[in-house]
Amino acid sequence: MSCPGYFRISVPFIQACDRLSAWSGWDWFEPPVEIDTMSAVGPAPDGSRTPALFSYHNAGWTVFEDMSGYFASVPAKSWKEFAEDDSFFLANYNTATQSAELIVIESGRILREFLHDDALEETVDVGTLPAEGKVPVRSWLEVASIIDDDRFYGSAAGRLLQRGSRLGAR
């Protein structure tokens, strides 16, 4: 996949979905559908930027793979409202545009916010993570490496959440 993007939060699945719904103003048209990861790509809306998430719980984290790109480029201060006092992690990159994003929040504090997007002519580079001592995040390549090494990312099965009936301000 050339455009992986996901976010995860350290709360149980139902609590994470309820919090996401309240934060985004996203109500489900249909209840979440159990699905395998290979089937998740097909039903996701194409180009509409309607939210579509492949979601699952993994070792204490609820993970939302962003199939539509809807949640890309949301500022860290907005994600902080979603995360509250829980741990939060977001990462995505796009090889075609050579753009990337990384946000890490712990205990209500934004530890790292990185966004580089040539198309938007936007760059944000605030904070550092302990792991950046050897390899600082400066481009999509480092974010791709972080995603590759993330043991919480990826599942053979999960739930597809899509087509919000209304989208509130974030």
C-alpha positions as CSV (number, residue, x, y, z in Angstrom):
1,M,0.0,0.0,0.0
2,S,1.5,3.4,-1.0
3,C,-0.7,5.5,1.3
4,P,-1.0,3.8,4.7
5,G,-2.7,6.0,7.4
6,Y,-4.0,5.2,10.8
7,F,-4.5,6.4,14.3
8,R,-4.7,4.5,17.6
9,I,-5.8,5.2,21.1
10,S,-5.2,3.3,24.3
11,V,-8.9,2.6,25.2
12,P,-11.3,-0.3,24.6
13,F,-12.9,-0.5,21.1
14,I,-16.5,0.6,22.0
15,Q,-15.2,3.5,24.1
16,A,-12.9,4.6,21.2
17,C,-15.8,4.4,18.7
18,D,-18.1,6.3,21.0
19,R,-15.4,9.0,21.6
20,L,-14.6,9.2,17.9
21,S,-18.4,9.7,17.1
22,A,-18.7,12.4,19.8
23,W,-15.5,14.2,18.7
24,S,-16.1,14.1,15.0
25,G,-19.9,14.4,15.0
26,W,-19.9,11.2,12.9
27,D,-23.0,9.0,13.3
28,W,-23.0,5.6,11.6
29,F,-25.5,4.9,8.9
30,E,-25.1,1.2,9.6
31,P,-23.6,-0.7,12.6
32,P,-19.9,-1.6,12.2
33,V,-19.5,-4.6,9.9
34,E,-17.1,-7.5,10.7
35,I,-14.7,-7.8,7.8
36,D,-11.3,-9.1,6.9
37,T,-8.6,-6.7,6.0
38,M,-8.5,-7.6,2.3
39,S,-12.2,-6.9,1.9
40,A,-12.0,-3.5,3.7
41,V,-10.5,-1.8,0.7
42,G,-13.4,-2.5,-1.7
43,P,-16.3,-0.9,0.2
44,A,-14.4,2.3,1.1
45,P,-15.7,5.4,-0.7
46,D,-13.5,6.5,-3.6
47,G,-12.4,10.1,-3.6
48,S,-15.4,11.4,-1.6
49,R,-13.4,12.0,1.6
50,T,-16.3,10.4,3.4
51,P,-14.9,8.7,6.5
52,A,-14.1,5.0,6.1
53,L,-12.1,3.2,8.8
54,F,-11.0,-0.4,9.1
55,S,-10.8,-0.8,12.9
56,Y,-9.7,-3.4,15.4
57,H,-8.3,-3.8,18.9
58,N,-4.7,-4.8,19.4
59,A,-2.9,-5.2,22.7
60,G,-4.8,-2.5,24.6
61,W,-5.0,-0.1,21.6
62,T,-8.0,0.5,19.3
63,V,-6.6,1.1,15.8
64,F,-8.4,2.9,13.1
65,E,-6.9,2.5,9.6
66,D,-8.1,5.5,7.6
67,M,-9.2,4.0,4.2
68,S,-10.4,7.3,2.8
69,G,-7.8,9.8,4.0
70,Y,-10.5,11.8,5.7
71,F,-8.6,12.1,9.0
72,A,-5.3,13.3,7.4
73,S,-4.0,16.7,8.3
74,V,-6.1,17.2,11.3
75,P,-4.1,19.4,13.7
76,A,-2.6,17.8,16.9
77,K,-4.5,20.2,19.1
78,S,-7.8,18.8,17.7
79,W,-6.5,15.2,18.2
80,K,-5.6,16.2,21.8
81,E,-9.3,16.8,22.4
82,F,-10.1,13.3,21.1
83,A,-7.3,11.7,23.1
84,E,-8.2,13.4,26.4
85,D,-5.7,11.9,28.9
86,D,-5.2,8.7,27.0
87,S,-2.2,7.7,24.8
88,F,-2.7,8.5,21.1
89,F,-0.6,7.9,18.0
90,L,-1.3,8.9,14.3
91,A,0.9,8.2,11.3
92,N,0.4,8.3,7.6
93,Y,2.4,8.9,4.4
94,N,1.9,9.0,0.7
95,T,4.7,7.9,-1.6
96,A,3.2,9.7,-4.7
97,T,3.1,13.1,-3.0
98,Q,6.0,12.4,-0.6
99,S,3.8,13.7,2.2
100,A,3.7,12.5,5.8
101,E,2.2,13.1,9.2
102,L,3.0,11.9,12.7
103,I,1.3,12.9,16.0
104,V,2.0,11.4,19.4
105,I,0.0,12.5,22.5
106,E,0.6,11.2,26.0
107,S,-1.3,12.2,29.2
108,G,-2.9,15.2,27.5
109,R,0.4,16.5,26.2
110,I,1.4,16.7,22.5
111,L,4.8,15.1,22.4
112,R,5.3,15.2,18.6
113,E,3.6,16.8,15.7
114,F,5.1,16.4,12.2
115,L,3.4,17.3,9.0
116,H,5.0,17.7,5.6
117,D,2.9,18.2,2.5
118,D,4.3,19.8,-0.6
119,A,0.9,20.0,-2.2
120,L,-0.4,22.2,0.6
121,E,3.0,23.9,1.0
122,E,2.7,23.1,4.7
123,T,5.2,21.9,7.2
124,V,4.8,21.5,10.9
125,D,7.7,20.1,13.0
126,V,7.2,20.4,16.8
127,G,8.7,18.2,19.5
128,T,10.8,15.1,19.3
129,L,10.5,11.5,20.4
130,P,13.2,9.6,22.3
131,A,13.6,7.3,19.2
132,E,14.5,10.3,17.1
133,G,17.9,10.6,18.7
134,K,19.4,8.4,16.0
135,V,17.0,9.1,13.1
136,P,15.0,12.4,13.3
137,V,11.7,12.6,11.5
138,R,12.2,14.9,8.5
139,S,10.3,13.3,5.7
140,W,7.8,10.6,4.6
141,L,10.7,8.0,4.7
142,E,11.1,8.2,8.5
143,V,7.3,8.1,9.0
144,A,7.2,5.0,6.8
145,S,9.8,3.4,8.8
146,I,7.9,4.1,12.1
147,I,4.8,2.5,10.5
148,D,6.8,-0.5,9.4
149,D,8.0,-1.0,13.0
150,D,4.7,-0.4,14.7
151,R,3.6,-3.7,16.3
152,F,0.1,-2.4,16.9
153,Y,-0.6,-1.6,13.2
154,G,-2.2,-4.3,11.1
155,S,-4.8,-7.0,11.6
156,A,-6.3,-9.7,9.5
157,A,-9.8,-9.0,10.7
158,G,-11.7,-6.0,12.1
159,R,-14.7,-3.8,11.6
160,L,-15.5,-1.4,8.8
161,L,-16.9,1.9,9.9
162,Q,-18.1,4.1,7.0
163,R,-20.5,6.7,5.6
164,G,-21.1,9.2,8.4
165,S,-24.5,10.9,8.2
166,R,-23.2,14.2,9.5
167,L,-19.7,15.6,10.1
168,G,-19.3,18.2,12.8
169,A,-16.5,20.7,13.2
170,R,-13.3,19.2,14.6
